[in-house]
């Protein structure tokens, strides 16, 4: 499977999962607080919908012409005023148009340089970020309602990889790794990963580390929630979903300072 096929397949799965989830909700559910600070479930749905609206029929032409991000706020405000049934219906129609957009793009267009929410990149990189956004936000809404989600498989792996791309920043800037210190992140559960970070002028991921300063064992969903600032870090620590072996001070600090985005 090509990178394009993998990204579009996972994004399509996340689109379907999200819209089916929102379609299943009762009116009472829509006003429940999501895991995103100050956003209800309807706010989250409106956010996801408004970004896809802005991207509909837009074709990247290079870094000098950014995506139409300026349209998002207006679409978001309009979505908040919609009846929930109307929002879901228009959301579904927009996703179908986006599917057509992706299917009709040439490989050159799909890999064209463009600005993304995480800085300069390419359109395919942008779509990987959208996959992460949909995957994470669906769980932001499901968790407060105690609705189970499948947190494994290719979509989960791609979402976790988005966090992994920032692991140097997390360890260097948030955790504050020092010279001669190393960390092994042992991600277990629905998604399994072993991520090694060392200090080489700055914190960087490396292929392997023998005898790391600390091994941080993290349930994959707990890791994602912490990296995205969704849950008080004391909760997964108390639940045993995040624990460490090795340097007590570094492990204790790392477990409580994984947040890099919200």
C-alpha positions in Angstrom: 0.0 0.0 0.0 1.4 3.4 -1.0 1.6 6.3 1.5 -1.3 8.0 -0.3 -3.4 4.9 -0.1 -2.6 4.4 3.6 -3.4 8.0 4.5 -6.6 8.2 2.5 -7.8 4.8 3.8 -7.2 5.7 7.4 -8.7 9.2 7.0 -11.8 7.7 5.4 -12.2 5.2 8.3 -11.9 8.0 10.8 -14.4 10.1 8.8 -16.9 7.2 8.8 -16.3 6.4 12.5 -16.9 10.1 13.5 -20.0 10.7 11.5 -21.6 7.4 12.6 -20.8 8.3 16.2 -22.3 11.7 15.9 -25.4 10.3 14.2 -26.0 7.9 17.1 -26.2 10.7 19.7 -29.3 11.8 21.5 -30.0 15.6 22.0 -28.8 15.4 25.6 -25.5 13.9 24.4 -24.6 16.9 22.3 -24.4 19.3 25.2 -22.1 17.1 27.3 -18.6 18.4 28.0 -16.0 16.7 25.9 -12.5 16.1 27.0 -11.5 19.3 25.2 -11.4 22.2 27.6 -14.5 24.4 27.2 -15.9 22.5 24.3 -19.1 20.5 24.3 -19.6 17.5 22.0 -21.4 19.8 19.6 -18.5 22.2 19.6 -16.1 19.4 18.7 -18.4 18.2 15.9 -18.7 21.7 14.6 -14.9 22.2 14.7 -14.3 19.0 12.6 -17.1 19.9 10.2 -15.9 23.5 9.7 -12.4 22.5 8.8 -13.6 20.0 6.2 -15.9 22.5 4.8 -13.1 25.0 4.3 -10.9 22.3 2.6 -13.7 21.2 0.3 -12.7 21.7 -3.4 -9.4 23.4 -2.4 -6.4 22.2 -4.3 -2.9 23.1 -3.0 -0.6 25.1 -5.3 2.4 25.7 -3.0 3.6 27.3 0.2 2.8 30.8 -1.0 -0.9 30.1 -1.1 -2.1 28.8 2.3 -5.2 26.7 2.9 -8.4 28.7 3.4 -8.1 28.6 7.2 -9.8 32.0 7.3 -13.1 30.4 6.4 -13.1 28.0 9.4 -14.4 30.5 12.0 -17.4 31.5 9.9 -18.3 27.8 9.2 -17.8 27.0 12.9 -20.1 29.7 14.0 -22.8 28.7 11.5 -22.5 25.0 12.6 -23.1 25.9 16.2 -26.5 27.4 15.3 -27.6 24.4 13.3 -30.1 21.8 14.6 -28.0 18.7 15.4 -29.8 16.6 12.7 -29.0 19.3 10.1 -25.4 19.4 11.3 -25.0 15.7 10.9 -26.6 15.6 7.5 -24.5 18.5 6.2 -21.4 17.0 7.8 -22.0 13.7 6.0 -22.5 15.5 2.7 -19.3 17.4 3.2 -17.3 14.3 3.9 -18.6 12.7 0.7 -17.4 15.7 -1.2 -14.1 15.5 0.5 -13.8 11.8 -0.5 -14.4 12.9 -4.1 -11.8 15.6 -3.8 -9.2 13.1 -2.6 -10.1 10.5 -5.2 -9.8 13.0 -8.0 -6.4 14.5 -7.0 -3.3 13.6 -8.9 -0.3 12.2 -7.1 1.5 15.5 -7.7 -1.4 17.5 -6.1 -1.5 15.1 -3.2 2.2 15.6 -2.4 2.3 19.4 -3.2 4.0 21.6 -0.6 1.5 23.5 1.5 1.1 25.0 5.0 -0.4 22.6 7.5 -1.6 23.1 11.1 1.8 22.0 12.2 3.8 24.2 9.9 5.2 23.9 6.3 4.6 20.5 4.9 2.8 18.8 2.1 -0.9 18.0 1.4 -0.5 14.4 2.3 1.1 15.4 5.6 -1.9 17.7 6.1 -4.2 14.8 5.6 -2.3 12.7 8.1 -2.9 15.5 10.6 -6.6 15.5 9.8 -6.7 11.7 10.4 -5.1 12.4 13.9 -7.6 15.2 14.6 -10.7 13.0 13.7 -9.3 10.0 15.6 -8.6 11.9 18.7 -11.7 14.1 18.7 -14.0 11.1 18.3 -12.5 9.7 21.5 -12.8 13.1 23.2 -16.5 12.8 22.7 -17.0 9.1 23.4 -15.1 9.0 26.7 -17.4 11.3 28.7 -20.4 9.3 27.5 -18.8 6.0 28.4 -19.1 4.8 24.8 -16.4 2.3 24.0 -14.1 2.9 21.0 -11.7 0.6 19.2 -8.3 2.2 20.0 -6.3 -0.3 17.9 -5.4 -0.9 14.3 -4.0 1.2 11.5 -6.0 4.4 12.3 -4.7 4.3 15.9 -1.2 3.6 14.8 -1.2 6.6 12.4 -2.7 8.9 15.1 0.0 7.8 17.6 2.7 8.4 14.9 1.6 12.1 14.9 2.6 12.3 18.5 5.7 10.4 17.9 6.8 13.0 15.3 6.9 15.5 18.2 8.6 13.2 20.7 11.9 15.2 20.6 10.0 18.4 21.5 8.0 16.6 24.3 11.2 15.2 25.9 13.4 18.2 25.3 11.1 21.1 26.0 8.3 19.6 28.2 10.2 17.0 30.2 13.5 18.8 30.0 15.8 15.8 29.3 19.4 16.7 30.3 22.8 15.5 28.9 23.6 11.9 29.6 19.9 11.1 30.3 17.8 8.8 28.1 14.2 7.7 28.1 12.5 4.5 26.8 8.8 4.9 26.2 7.3 1.5 26.3 3.8 1.9 24.8 1.6 -1.1 25.4 -2.1 -2.0 25.1 -4.1 -1.3 22.0 -1.1 0.0 20.1 2.4 -1.2 21.0 5.5 0.9 20.4 9.0 1.2 21.8 10.4 4.8 21.5 13.9 5.7 22.6 15.0 9.3 23.2 18.5 10.4 23.9 20.2 13.8 24.4 22.5 14.7 21.5 22.8 18.5 21.6 19.0 18.2 21.9 16.5 15.5 22.6 16.1 13.2 19.6 14.6 9.8 18.9 17.2 7.1 18.4 16.9 3.4 17.2 17.6 1.8 20.6 19.1 2.5 24.0 20.7 0.0 26.3 20.1 0.7 30.0 18.0 3.9 29.7 17.8 6.4 32.6 14.1 5.6 32.9 11.6 3.3 31.2 8.2 4.9 31.1 5.4 2.3 30.6 2.3 3.9 29.1 -1.0 2.4 28.0 -1.4 3.7 24.5 -4.7 5.5 25.1 -3.4 7.0 28.3 -0.3 8.1 26.4 -2.4 9.8 23.7 -4.6 11.5 26.3 -1.6 12.9 28.2 0.3 14.0 25.1 -2.8 15.9 24.0 -3.6 17.3 27.4 -6.9 15.7 27.8 -6.8 14.2 31.3 -5.2 15.2 34.6 -1.9 13.1 34.6 -2.5 12.0 38.2 -5.5 9.9 37.0 -3.6 7.4 34.7 -0.7 7.3 37.2 -3.1 6.4 40.0 -4.8 3.8 37.8 -1.4 2.2 36.9 -1.8 3.1 33.2 1.4 5.1 33.4 4.3 3.9 35.6 8.1 3.9 35.4 11.2 2.0 36.3 14.6 3.6 36.8 15.4 7.2 37.9 12.5 8.1 40.2 12.9 11.9 39.7 13.0 11.8 35.9 10.2 9.2 35.7 8.0 11.1 38.0 8.6 14.3 36.1 8.2 12.7 32.6 4.9 11.0 33.5 3.4 14.4 34.5 4.8 16.4 31.6 3.9 14.7 28.3 1.5 17.3 27.1 2.5 19.1 23.9 -0.9 20.1 22.4 -4.5 20.6 23.2 
